[in-house]
Amino acid sequence: MVGQAAGLFAVTNIDDIVILALLFAQGAGQRGSARRIMVGQYLGFTAILAVAVAAAFGATFLPEAALPYLGLLPLVLGLKAAWQAWRARRGGGGDEEEARAKEGGPSPLEVAAVTFANGGDNIGVYIPVFAASGTGGMGVYAGVFLVRVAVWCYAGRFFATRPVIARVLARWGHILLPLVLIAIGLLILIGGDAFGL
């Protein structure tokens, strides 16, 4: 069951490595940024697990029709990041940009929001698996998933610190992160027929 859980996590979260690499690159060299990103990743993924486990037991916090609208979270965060990058490029970054530069990247809540929104489709996959595996099986899946979150964070940080990748992300990360977040948001909205798209 551990192998199945590890495989399921990998298949449903492969896109998170790209997002994590971009986030780690954004906070590169800033004190505490890696910790904030990991905390945010764990918060977001724990929320995904909580919703999936509750739904497997029959509780539904989010109706299935609401899941596509989770795409609004990365879309808004991507638009915000694009606006900030544009303002910084024009020289008008202001106090918010200076605070972010000192802070070193996204806040844990921003990371958690992106993680949860990007994992909204994972909830639909996890619910039947959890329901079929019983309480003990759910515990195994949850434990493996939480260990794999740390592995994913390490992988994202590893990729962000490879010299070739780090140079690309340092030069283009301020553009790539908003584009990736906006694309994820739009894919979630369009894929789920939100707003009749």
QUIVENZI-V168108 format. One line per field, one symbol per residue. psi: psi as a letter, one per 30 degrees, with the letter a starting at -180 (. if undefined). burial: # if it has 16 or more other ideal C-beta (glycine too) atoms within 10 Angstrom, else .. A space follows every 50 residues. Layout:
# QUIVENZI-V168108
psi->???
burial->???
This chain:
# QUIVENZI-V168108
psi->eeeeeeeeeeefgeffeeeeeeeeeegkfkkfeeeeeeeeeeeeeeeeee eeeeefgfkjejkeffeffffeeeeeeeeeeeeeeeeeefgheaeeeeee eeeialleeeeeeeeeefgefeefeeeeeeeffleeeeeeeeeeeeefee eeeeeeeeefgkeeeeeeeeefefeeeeeeeeeeeeeeeefghkgg.
burial->....##.##..##..##.##########....##.##############. ###.##..........#########.##..##.##..#....#......# ...###.#.##############..##.###.#...##..##.##..##. .##.###.##.....#..#...##.###.###.######..#.#...
